[in-house]
């Protein structure tokens, strides 16, 4: 992944630190999605943090 960050930095003139942050977010979201697919009860646990209008069956304003 670091090689990709270097190539992107040279091709688009984006700082390598920004590329590494973006790669970190991609890894975070992939791991989180895999975790939620393997353990759907975690999604139910974290739905309590969402406002009611975003929960399934919640109010729509």
The first five atom37 places (N, CA, C, CB, O) and aatype in JSON, in Angstrom:
{
  "aatype": [20, 20, 20, 20, 20, 20, 20, 20, 20, 20, 20, 20, 20, 20, 20, 20, 20, 20, 20, 20, 20, 20, 20, 20, 20, 20, 20, 20, 20, 20, 20, 20, 20, 20, 20, 20, 20, 20, 20, 20, 20, 20, 20, 20, 20, 20, 20, 20, 20, 20, 20, 20, 20, 20, 20, 20, 20, 20, 20, 20, 20],
  "atom_mask": [
    [1, 1, 1, 1, 1],
    [1, 1, 1, 1, 1],
    [1, 1, 1, 1, 1],
    [1, 1, 1, 1, 1],
    [1, 1, 1, 1, 1],
    [1, 1, 1, 1, 1],
    [1, 1, 1, 1, 1],
    [1, 1, 1, 1, 1],
    [1, 1, 1, 1, 1],
    [1, 1, 1, 1, 1],
    [1, 1, 1, 1, 1],
    [1, 1, 1, 1, 1],
    [1, 1, 1, 1, 1],
    [1, 1, 1, 1, 1],
    [1, 1, 1, 1, 1],
    [1, 1, 1, 1, 1],
    [1, 1, 1, 1, 1],
    [1, 1, 1, 1, 1],
    [1, 1, 1, 1, 1],
    [1, 1, 1, 1, 1],
    [1, 1, 1, 1, 1],
    [1, 1, 1, 1, 1],
    [1, 1, 1, 1, 1],
    [1, 1, 1, 1, 1],
    [1, 1, 1, 1, 1],
    [1, 1, 1, 1, 1],
    [1, 1, 1, 1, 1],
    [1, 1, 1, 1, 1],
    [1, 1, 1, 1, 1],
    [1, 1, 1, 1, 1],
    [1, 1, 1, 1, 1],
    [1, 1, 1, 1, 1],
    [1, 1, 1, 1, 1],
    [1, 1, 1, 1, 1],
    [1, 1, 1, 1, 1],
    [1, 1, 1, 1, 1],
    [1, 1, 1, 1, 1],
    [1, 1, 1, 1, 1],
    [1, 1, 1, 1, 1],
    [1, 1, 1, 1, 1],
    [1, 1, 1, 1, 1],
    [1, 1, 1, 1, 1],
    [1, 1, 1, 1, 1],
    [1, 1, 1, 1, 1],
    [1, 1, 1, 1, 1],
    [1, 1, 1, 1, 1],
    [1, 1, 1, 1, 1],
    [1, 1, 1, 1, 1],
    [1, 1, 1, 1, 1],
    [1, 1, 1, 1, 1],
    [1, 1, 1, 1, 1],
    [1, 1, 1, 1, 1],
    [1, 1, 1, 1, 1],
    [1, 1, 1, 1, 1],
    [1, 1, 1, 1, 1],
    [1, 1, 1, 1, 1],
    [1, 1, 1, 1, 1],
    [1, 1, 1, 1, 1],
    [1, 1, 1, 1, 1],
    [1, 1, 1, 1, 1],
    [1, 1, 1, 1, 1]
  ],
  "atom_positions": [
    [[0.82, -1.19, 0.0], [0.0, 0.0, 0.0], [0.86, 1.26, 0.0], [-0.93, 0.0, 1.2], [0.47, 2.28, -0.57]],
    [[2.0, 1.19, 0.62], [2.88, 2.36, 0.64], [3.39, 2.65, -0.76], [4.06, 2.14, 1.62], [3.56, 3.82, -1.13]],
    [[3.64, 1.6, -1.54], [4.08, 1.8, -2.91], [3.0, 2.55, -3.7], [4.4, 0.46, -3.58], [3.31, 3.44, -4.49]],
    [[1.73, 2.18, -3.48], [0.62, 2.87, -4.13], [0.54, 4.33, -3.71], [-0.7, 2.18, -3.83], [0.23, 5.2, -4.53]],
    [[0.81, 4.6, -2.43], [0.8, 5.98, -1.94], [1.88, 6.79, -2.63], [1.0, 6.03, -0.41], [1.65, 7.94, -3.01]],
    [[3.05, 6.21, -2.8], [4.14, 6.91, -3.48], [3.79, 7.19, -4.94], [5.43, 6.1, -3.4], [4.05, 8.28, -5.45]],
    [[3.21, 6.2, -5.61], [2.84, 6.38, -7.02], [1.77, 7.46, -7.17], [2.35, 5.05, -7.62], [1.84, 8.27, -8.09]],
    [[0.79, 7.46, -6.27], [-0.27, 8.46, -6.35], [0.28, 9.85, -6.04], [-1.41, 8.11, -5.38], [-0.15, 10.84, -6.64]],
    [[1.22, 9.91, -5.12], [1.81, 11.19, -4.78], [2.53, 11.78, -6.0], [2.79, 11.05, -3.59], [2.42, 12.98, -6.27]],
    [[3.23, 10.95, -6.71], [3.96, 11.45, -7.89], [3.02, 11.78, -9.03], [4.98, 10.42, -8.35], [3.23, 12.77, -9.73]],
    [[2.0, 10.96, -9.23], [1.11, 11.15, -10.38], [0.19, 12.36, -10.21], [0.27, 9.9, -10.59], [-0.06, 13.08, -11.18]],
    [[-0.31, 12.59, -9.01], [-1.33, 13.62, -8.81], [-0.83, 14.76, -7.91], [-2.57, 13.0, -8.2], [-1.54, 15.74, -7.72]],
    [[0.35, 14.63, -7.39], [0.94, 15.63, -6.49], [0.13, 15.78, -5.21], [1.04, 16.98, -7.2], [-0.06, 16.88, -4.71]],
    [[-0.33, 14.64, -4.69], [-1.05, 14.62, -3.4], [-0.03, 14.22, -2.34], [-2.28, 13.61, -3.43], [0.75, 13.28, -2.56]],
    [[0.0, 14.91, -1.2], [0.94, 14.53, -0.16], [0.75, 13.07, 0.29], [0.78, 15.47, 1.04], [-0.38, 12.59, 0.39]],
    [[1.84, 12.39, 0.54], [1.79, 10.98, 0.91], [0.99, 10.77, 2.19], [3.19, 10.42, 1.09], [0.35, 9.73, 2.35]],
    [[1.02, 11.73, 3.1], [0.26, 11.6, 4.34], [-1.24, 11.54, 4.07], [0.58, 12.77, 5.29], [-1.95, 10.77, 4.72]],
    [[-1.72, 12.33, 3.13], [-3.14, 12.31, 2.78], [-3.5, 10.96, 2.17], [-3.48, 13.47, 1.79], [-4.55, 10.4, 2.5]],
    [[-2.66, 10.44, 1.31], [-2.92, 9.15, 0.69], [-2.96, 8.05, 1.75], [-1.83, 8.83, -0.36], [-3.82, 7.17, 1.69]],
    [[-2.07, 8.11, 2.71], [-2.06, 7.1, 3.77], [-3.32, 7.2, 4.64], [-0.82, 7.27, 4.64], [-3.85, 6.18, 5.08]],
    [[-3.79, 8.41, 4.89], [-5.03, 8.58, 5.65], [-6.21, 7.99, 4.88], [-5.29, 10.08, 5.95], [-7.05, 7.3, 5.47]],
    [[-6.28, 8.25, 3.6], [-7.36, 7.69, 2.77], [-7.29, 6.16, 2.78], [-7.27, 8.22, 1.32], [-8.32, 5.49, 2.91]],
    [[-6.1, 5.62, 2.63], [-5.94, 4.16, 2.67], [-6.36, 3.6, 4.03], [-4.49, 3.77, 2.37], [-6.95, 2.52, 4.1]],
    [[-6.07, 4.32, 5.1], [-6.48, 3.89, 6.43], [-7.99, 3.84, 6.57], [-5.9, 4.81, 7.48], [-8.54, 2.91, 7.15]],
    [[-8.67, 4.86, 6.02], [-10.13, 4.86, 6.05], [-10.71, 3.7, 5.25], [-10.68, 6.18, 5.53], [-11.68, 3.07, 5.67]],
    [[-10.12, 3.42, 4.11], [-10.6, 2.29, 3.29], [-10.46, 0.99, 4.07], [-9.81, 2.2, 1.96], [-11.39, 0.19, 4.1]],
    [[-9.32, 0.78, 4.7], [-9.12, -0.44, 5.49], [-10.11, -0.5, 6.64], [-7.67, -0.5, 6.02], [-10.68, -1.55, 6.92]],
    [[-10.31, 0.63, 7.31], [-11.25, 0.68, 8.43], [-12.66, 0.3, 7.99], [-11.26, 2.09, 9.05], [-13.32, -0.5, 8.66]],
    [[-13.13, 0.85, 6.88], [-14.48, 0.55, 6.41], [-14.61, -0.89, 5.92], [-14.86, 1.5, 5.3], [-15.66, -1.51, 6.13]],
    [[-13.59, -1.43, 5.29], [-13.64, -2.82, 4.85], [-13.71, -3.76, 6.05], [-12.41, -3.16, 3.98], [-14.5, -4.71, 6.06]],
    [[-12.89, -3.51, 7.05], [-12.9, -4.35, 8.25], [-14.22, -4.22, 9.0], [-11.73, -3.98, 9.18], [-14.77, -5.22, 9.47]],
    [[-14.74, -2.99, 9.11], [-16.02, -2.78, 9.79], [-17.15, -3.48, 9.06], [-16.32, -1.29, 9.91], [-18.01, -4.09, 9.7]],
    [[-17.17, -3.41, 7.74], [-18.22, -4.08, 6.97], [-18.14, -5.59, 7.15], [-18.1, -3.72, 5.47], [-19.17, -6.25, 7.31]],
    [[-16.94, -6.13, 7.13], [-16.77, -7.57, 7.33], [-17.24, -7.98, 8.73], [-15.29, -7.97, 7.13], [-17.9, -9.01, 8.89]],
    [[-16.91, -7.18, 9.72], [-17.32, -7.47, 11.08], [-18.84, -7.44, 11.23], [-16.68, -6.47, 12.04], [-19.42, -8.3, 11.89]],
    [[-19.47, -6.45, 10.62], [-20.94, -6.35, 10.7], [-21.6, -7.51, 9.96], [-21.42, -5.01, 10.12], [-22.63, -8.02, 10.41]],
    [[-21.04, -7.93, 8.83], [-21.61, -9.06, 8.11], [-21.46, -10.36, 8.89], [-20.96, -9.21, 6.75], [-22.34, -11.22, 8.84]],
    [[-20.37, -10.5, 9.61], [-20.16, -11.72, 10.39], [-20.95, -11.73, 11.69], [-18.69, -11.89, 10.69], [-21.37, -12.79, 12.15]],
    [[-21.15, -10.53, 12.28], [-21.86, -10.43, 13.56], [-22.92, -9.33, 13.46], [-20.87, -10.14, 14.73], [-22.68, -8.21, 13.9]],
    [[-24.08, -9.64, 12.89], [-25.11, -8.6, 12.7], [-25.63, -8.02, 14.02], [-26.27, -9.18, 11.93], [-26.2, -6.93, 14.02]],
    [[-25.44, -8.72, 15.13], [-25.9, -8.18, 16.41], [-25.14, -6.91, 16.8], [-25.75, -9.23, 17.51], [-25.65, -6.1, 17.57]],
    [[-23.95, -6.74, 16.27], [-23.19, -5.51, 16.53], [-23.88, -4.3, 15.91], [-21.77, -5.63, 15.98], [-23.87, -3.21, 16.49]],
    [[-24.49, -4.49, 14.74], [-25.21, -3.4, 14.1], [-26.38, -2.97, 14.96], [-25.69, -3.81, 12.69], [-26.63, -1.77, 15.11]],
    [[-27.1, -3.92, 15.52], [-28.23, -3.6, 16.4], [-27.74, -2.85, 17.64], [-28.98, -4.88, 16.8], [-28.41, -1.93, 18.12]],
    [[-26.6, -3.24, 18.15], [-26.06, -2.6, 19.34], [-25.72, -1.12, 19.08], [-24.81, -3.34, 19.82], [-25.96, -0.27, 19.94]],
    [[-25.17, -0.83, 17.92], [-24.74, 0.53, 17.62], [-25.85, 1.39, 17.03], [-23.59, 0.49, 16.67], [-25.65, 2.6, 16.85]],
    [[-27.01, 0.81, 16.72], [-28.12, 1.62, 16.22], [-28.61, 2.6, 17.27], [-29.27, 0.73, 15.77], [-29.23, 3.61, 16.93]],
    [[-28.35, 2.33, 18.53], [-28.74, 3.23, 19.6], [-28.05, 4.58, 19.52], [-28.47, 2.6, 20.92], [-28.53, 5.54, 20.11]],
    [[-26.94, 4.67, 18.82], [-26.21, 5.92, 18.69], [-26.77, 6.81, 17.58], [-24.76, 5.64, 18.42], [-26.45, 8.0, 17.51]],
    [[-27.62, 6.24, 16.72], [-28.18, 6.99, 15.6], [-29.42, 7.77, 16.05], [-28.54, 6.05, 14.44], [-30.14, 7.33, 16.94]],
    [[-29.67, 8.93, 15.43], [-30.93, 9.62, 15.7], [-32.1, 8.75, 15.26], [-30.97, 10.99, 14.97], [-31.95, 7.91, 14.38]],
    [[-33.27, 8.94, 15.87], [-34.42, 8.08, 15.61], [-34.82, 8.05, 14.15], [-35.59, 8.53, 16.43], [-35.27, 7.02, 13.65]],
    [[-34.67, 9.16, 13.44], [-35.14, 9.18, 12.05], [-34.3, 8.28, 11.14], [-35.12, 10.6, 11.51], [-34.73, 7.94, 10.04]],
    [[-33.1, 7.89, 11.59], [-32.26, 7.0, 10.79], [-32.4, 5.54, 11.17], [-30.81, 7.42, 10.91], [-31.87, 4.66, 10.49]],
    [[-33.1, 5.28, 12.24], [-33.31, 3.89, 12.66], [-34.46, 3.3, 11.87], [-33.59, 3.8, 14.17], [-35.35, 4.01, 11.4]],
    [[-34.45, 1.98, 11.74], [-35.53, 1.29, 11.03], [-36.82, 1.47, 11.81], [-35.2, -0.24, 10.85], [-36.88, 1.19, 13.01]],
    [[-37.86, 1.95, 11.13], [-39.13, 2.17, 11.78], [-39.19, 3.46, 12.58], [-39.44, 1.01, 12.66], [-40.13, 3.67, 13.34]],
    [[-38.18, 4.32, 12.41], [-38.15, 5.57, 13.16], [-39.04, 6.63, 12.56], [-36.74, 6.08, 13.25], [-39.62, 6.45, 11.48]],
    [[-39.15, 7.74, 13.25], [-39.97, 8.85, 12.77], [-39.3, 9.51, 11.57], [-40.21, 9.88, 13.88], [-38.08, 9.58, 11.48]],
    [[-40.12, 10.0, 10.67], [-39.58, 10.76, 9.53], [-40.07, 12.19, 9.64], [-40.0, 10.14, 8.15], [-41.27, 12.43, 9.72]],
    [[-39.16, 13.11, 9.64], [-39.53, 14.54, 9.75], [-39.36, 15.22, 8.41], [-38.68, 15.26, 10.81], [-39.62, 16.42, 8.3]]
  ]
}
